[in-house]
C-alpha cells in the first residue's frame, strides 16, 4: 500500500536536487507508524516527535491504511532558563 510521508524541519532529506519534504512510501499491509519510523531510519525517539496521521494526533502503534498522510514533526524545545 502507498502512504504519503511529510518530513518537517530537521527530518527533511537532503538530496542533490534540494531538500525532500514529502515522499510516497510503499509499505506492507498492517504496517504501523513505528514500522515507518524504522524504515526511514528516523533517529529521534517517539517522545521527541509529534506524529499525525490524516491530521489527527497518532501514537507509534497506530496501524496505517492505504492513502494515509503521515507527518513527522520534531518536538521543539525552547524558552529561557531562569
C-alpha positions in Angstrom: 0.0 0.0 0.0 1.1 3.6 -0.6 1.2 6.2 2.1 2.5 9.8 1.9 5.1 11.0 4.4 5.7 14.6 5.3 9.0 15.3 7.0 9.3 18.6 8.9 12.4 20.7 9.7 15.4 18.6 10.7 13.8 15.4 9.4 13.9 16.6 5.7 16.1 14.6 3.5 18.9 16.4 1.6 19.4 15.4 -2.0 21.5 16.9 -4.8 18.2 18.4 -6.1 17.5 20.1 -2.7 15.6 19.1 0.4 12.9 16.4 0.2 10.0 17.3 2.5 7.4 14.8 1.2 7.6 11.3 -0.2 5.4 8.4 -1.1 6.3 5.2 0.5 5.2 1.6 -0.2 4.6 -0.3 3.0 3.1 -3.8 3.6 -0.5 -4.1 4.8 -0.6 -4.0 8.6 2.3 -1.5 8.9 2.4 0.8 11.9 3.8 4.3 12.4 6.7 2.6 14.2 7.5 0.5 11.1 7.7 3.7 9.1 10.0 5.3 11.6 12.3 2.3 11.4 12.2 2.2 7.6 13.0 5.9 7.3 15.7 5.5 9.9 14.5 8.4 12.0 16.8 8.6 14.9 14.6 10.7 17.2 12.7 8.9 19.9 9.0 8.8 19.8 8.9 11.2 22.7 10.7 13.7 20.6 8.3 13.5 17.7 4.8 14.9 17.1 3.1 12.4 14.8 -0.1 12.9 12.9 -2.0 10.6 10.6 -4.5 12.3 8.4 -4.3 15.4 10.6 -5.0 13.6 13.8 -2.5 13.0 16.6 -1.2 9.5 16.4 0.9 7.0 18.5 3.7 4.9 17.1 1.5 1.8 17.5 -1.2 3.1 15.1 -1.8 0.9 12.1 -1.8 2.6 8.7 -4.1 2.3 5.7 -3.5 2.9 2.0 -3.6 6.6 1.2 -2.8 7.8 4.8 -0.9 11.1 5.2 1.7 10.8 8.0 3.5 13.9 9.4 6.7 13.6 11.5 7.4 16.8 13.3 10.3 17.1 15.7 9.4 18.5 19.1 10.8 21.9 19.6 12.3 22.9 22.9 13.0 26.4 23.8 12.4 29.2 26.2 14.7 30.7 28.7 16.5 29.2 31.7 15.9 31.1 34.9 
